[in-house]
Amino acid sequence: MLKTMAQKADIALIGLAVMGQNLILNMDSKGFVVCAFNRTVDKVKHFLDNEAKGTKIIGATSMEDMVSKLKSPRRVMLLVKGEYTFLIYTNILFVVVSVRQSIIVLMNEKKC
């Protein structure tokens, strides 16, 4: 089962191949809270249940979930094959813009 914590992540990393997993573990060892995401969610679950067991690393099941678990300003690192970079980047932009629009709508409704 994916870890769900109230604590927000300092950074998210997309791409759980060997380099991505090691970078996440390194950031965790330096005191950063990291949100791990991969296109195939089973890889996130496996990473959290094995290599990342007993750490503060948070898993995400979707781009929206990942963005919701990040502190502001949101920081995302991509470690994916070149052919996937543009697709993932545009999806992140869409999610961030959608979240920002939702916040603006809520602020206007509540007259903040």
PLY file of the C-alpha trace (Angstrom):
ply
format ascii 1.0
element vertex 112
property float x
property float y
property float z
element edge 111
property int vertex1
property int vertex2
end_header
0.00 0.00 0.00
1.26 3.52 -0.81
2.30 5.66 2.12
-0.04 8.57 2.70
1.21 11.21 5.05
-0.04 14.62 6.09
3.50 15.92 5.64
4.12 17.66 2.30
7.09 16.77 0.13
9.94 19.20 -0.60
10.35 17.83 -4.12
8.86 15.18 -6.40
10.84 12.92 -8.66
9.31 11.24 -11.70
11.07 8.11 -12.94
11.90 5.16 -10.74
14.60 3.44 -12.73
17.90 2.79 -10.92
19.11 6.39 -11.06
15.75 7.81 -9.92
15.50 5.44 -6.96
19.06 6.16 -5.85
18.58 9.92 -6.15
15.38 9.74 -4.09
17.11 7.68 -1.40
20.03 10.12 -1.38
17.73 13.15 -0.97
15.86 11.33 1.82
19.16 10.63 3.62
19.93 14.37 3.49
16.64 15.20 5.24
14.42 16.06 2.28
10.90 14.67 2.04
10.55 13.30 -1.50
7.43 12.29 -3.42
8.11 9.39 -5.81
6.06 8.94 -8.99
6.31 6.62 -11.95
4.12 6.08 -15.00
3.54 2.53 -13.80
2.20 2.87 -10.26
3.17 -0.72 -9.36
6.80 0.42 -9.51
6.05 3.13 -6.90
4.43 0.58 -4.58
7.33 -1.85 -5.01
9.90 0.90 -4.31
8.08 2.04 -1.15
7.65 -1.52 0.12
11.29 -2.47 -0.49
14.14 -0.01 -1.08
12.34 2.94 0.56
10.90 1.01 3.51
11.34 2.93 6.77
12.00 6.30 5.08
10.03 9.54 4.81
9.54 9.01 1.06
5.94 9.54 -0.10
4.40 7.79 -3.10
1.99 9.26 -5.64
-0.52 7.37 -7.77
-1.14 10.10 -10.38
0.18 13.48 -11.50
-2.65 15.19 -9.60
-1.82 13.20 -6.47
1.86 14.10 -6.83
1.16 17.84 -7.16
-1.19 17.77 -4.16
1.58 16.29 -2.00
4.13 19.04 -2.78
4.95 22.13 -0.74
4.72 25.44 -2.56
6.65 26.44 -4.59
6.37 23.04 -6.26
9.57 21.39 -7.44
9.54 18.41 -9.80
12.53 16.54 -11.20
12.18 14.32 -14.27
14.39 11.29 -14.77
12.73 9.63 -17.73
13.65 8.53 -21.23
13.82 11.42 -23.69
10.77 10.41 -25.68
8.54 10.71 -22.59
9.81 14.06 -21.31
7.53 16.35 -23.33
4.41 14.32 -22.56
5.13 14.27 -18.83
6.09 17.97 -18.75
2.83 19.01 -20.45
0.81 16.84 -18.05
2.51 18.48 -15.04
1.85 21.94 -16.46
-1.81 21.06 -16.97
-2.14 19.80 -13.38
-0.37 22.83 -11.88
-2.48 25.26 -13.92
-5.65 23.37 -12.95
-4.70 23.48 -9.26
-3.90 27.19 -9.50
-7.24 27.89 -11.20
-9.09 25.91 -8.50
-7.36 27.93 -5.77
-8.26 31.21 -7.48
-11.90 30.13 -7.79
-12.00 29.10 -4.11
-10.36 32.37 -3.03
-12.89 34.38 -5.04
-15.79 32.42 -3.56
-14.55 32.96 -0.02
-13.52 36.59 -0.71
-10.00 35.98 0.66
0 1
1 2
2 3
3 4
4 5
5 6
6 7
7 8
8 9
9 10
10 11
11 12
12 13
13 14
14 15
15 16
16 17
17 18
18 19
19 20
20 21
21 22
22 23
23 24
24 25
25 26
26 27
27 28
28 29
29 30
30 31
31 32
32 33
33 34
34 35
35 36
36 37
37 38
38 39
39 40
40 41
41 42
42 43
43 44
44 45
45 46
46 47
47 48
48 49
49 50
50 51
51 52
52 53
53 54
54 55
55 56
56 57
57 58
58 59
59 60
60 61
61 62
62 63
63 64
64 65
65 66
66 67
67 68
68 69
69 70
70 71
71 72
72 73
73 74
74 75
75 76
76 77
77 78
78 79
79 80
80 81
81 82
82 83
83 84
84 85
85 86
86 87
87 88
88 89
89 90
90 91
91 92
92 93
93 94
94 95
95 96
96 97
97 98
98 99
99 100
100 101
101 102
102 103
103 104
104 105
105 106
106 107
107 108
108 109
109 110
110 111
